[in-house]
Amino acid sequence: MINVGIFDENTVFLDTFYDYISTLPNVTCVIRAQDSERFFRYFKYESQLTVDILFLDAGLNTDQGIEIIQRIRRRLPLTEIIIYTVNEDADVLFKALCMGATGYILKETPLSELSVFIQIIKEGGAVVAPRMAKKLVEYFAPPKSHSESLFNPRELQILKLLADGLTYKQVAKKVNLSVDTIRFYVKRIYKILNIKSKNELMKLAYNKQLMI
């Protein structure tokens, strides 16, 4: 038998979750709590209570919510804590995983898929909603350079060519634009960088203050 628990501030969702779990074979809901006081009260009267998987959504956008994960982890070191929420904040995702959560799924996920997730988790796997998995990858991706965040792709292309020492005419030929159009782009680039000449641009590039 797989023992699961649900800790959620939404009482309607608590009941919906409990009703669904009750239909699954070999799975029983041993905890149904909407706040930390009710949650930890279960262990006051049943010290030997075990929870294999805990689905949690309790104020995760606050420091207090994140701290709850730590408290649960200390009380239930062997329990798989799965964040089951509407919160798609990448910072919350990262903090929750760092605090001991072992999965993160969104409430838009149909309840009917929970049985599959429970089996995956029980077999040692992990579950992270695809959209959140992408955010997790982006969270750890190297940050873009400052210059990349300031310029659009065309401006960045022209900026790199100018920094390489090309003349306006050479840049125009390289990107298949007129010299006048290049001058237009250059004015905008200079304004963003707060410089007035190509020499200043070259100096920035030479001193590696311009990361391109």
N, C-alpha and C positions, 0 to 999 in steps of 0.2 A: 504493500500500500504506500502511495506517495502522499505525504502530508504537505499541504500548501496553506499559505496564509495570505490575507489581503489586508493592507493597511492603507486606507483611503479616506480623505476628508468628506467625500461625497457619499452620503448614506444611500442614495438611490443606486449609485454604481455598486456599492458594497452588496446590496441585495441582488442586483443583476448578476454580479460575479458569482456570488454564493449559489444562486439558483443554477447557473450553468455548470459550475464545478460539481454540483450534486448529481448531474446527469452522466458524468464520466466514470467509467469503470476503473477500479484500482486507484482512485484519487479521492481524497477527502479534504475538506476545508476545516482546519483545526483552529484557525484564528480569523476573526473578522472584527477589525477595530478601525475607528475613525480618528483616534488621537493617541498620543504616546502613553497617556495614563491608562487608557483601556488596553492598549497593546501589552504593556509590561505587567498589567494586572493578571493576565493569563498565567504568567510564570510564578506569581506569588502563591497561587493555589495549586498549580501543577508544575512543580519544579523540574520534573522529568519530561516535560512536553518537548517534542522534537518537531522541527519544521524543516522540510527538505527544500522547499522553494517559497520565497516570500515576494509577493507582488506589492510594490510600494509606490504611493504617490501622496506625499505629505509636505506641502509647502516647499518644494524643491528650489524655488526661486529665492529663498531666503537662507541665511546662514544657519538658522535654527533647523530648517528642513534637512540641510546637508549633515548637520551634527547628529540628527536622528539616525542616519545611516551608520555613523560611527558607533553610536550606543547599541544599535541592533547587532552590529558586527561583533562587538565585545560580548554581548549576551548570547549570540548564536553564531559562533565562529565557523560552523560547518554549513550554515544555511546559504543557499544561493539567493542573493537579493536581486530581483529584477525590477528596474524602474519601469512603471507602466503609467504613462502620463500623456498629457497634451503638450507639454513643454518641449519646444524644439531648440532651445538655446544651447549652442555648442559649449559654452562655459559651464552650464549646469551638467551637461553630459559628461564633460571631462572631470569635473569635481566629483560627481557621483561615482564614476569609475575609480577615481583615486581614493575615495573614502571606503571602497569595498564592494560597490555594486558589481554584479557580474553580467548584467544585461540591460538593455534599454529599448523598450518597444513603445509605440505610440497607441493611444486609445482609439485611433481611427482603425486600428487592426480589428477585424471581426473576431468576436469571442470564439467563434468556431475554430480559429487557428490556435487557440491557447493549448489545446490538447497536443498539437504537434510540437509547440514550443516546450511544453512540460516534458515531453519525451526526449527532445534534443538535450535539454538541460540535465535531465536525469542521467543521460548517457555520457555526460561530461562535456557537452558542447556549449556554445554561447549563442545568444540571440541579440542582435542589434538591428533595429529597423533600418532598411536600406538608406533612407534619407538621412538618418542619423549617422550611419556608417560613413557616408560621404562627408558629412561635417567633421567627423573624427579625423578623416584623412586630411581634410583642409586645415584642421586645427594644427596638425603637426607638419604641414607643408612649410618649406622655407618661405619667409616673408618676401614680398616683392620689394625691389629696391625703391628708394624714395622717388627717383626720377620716373620709374614705371608707373607709379601711382599718380603722377602729375600730368602726364602726357597721354594723348591718344596714340594708337599704333603708328599712324602716319607721321605725327610729330616726333615720336621716338625714333623712327627710322631716319628722318632727316637729321635729328640731333646726333645720332651715332655717326652719320657720314660727315657732318661738320666737325665733330670731335676727332675724326680720323684725319682731318686736314684738307678735305675736299673743298673746292671753290663752289660758289653758288651754281655756276654753269655746269660743273661736273656732277653736282648733286641733282640738278634738274634733269640731266641726261640719264642719270642712274635710275631715277624714280619716274621718268617719263612725264615730267611736269614742266611748265614754263619757268623761266628765271623769276618772273614777277610773282608767280605763285609761291616759289621758294622763299622769296623775300617776305611775303605775307606770313608764312609759317615761322620764319626766323624772328619776326617782330613779336609774335606771340610767345615763342620759346624764350626770347630774351626777357620779356616782361615777367614770365613765370619765375625765371631764375634771378631776376633783378640784376641783370647785367646789360651792358650797352654795346659790346663789341665781340667779335670773334676771338680776339686775343684773351678776353676775360673767360670766354667759354673754354678755350684751350687750357687756360690756367686751372680752371675747375677740374677739368678732366685729368690734367697732369697731377694735380694734388689729390686725386681720387675722392674729391668731394662730390663729384658727379658720378654716381654708380650706374653705368649704362653698359 
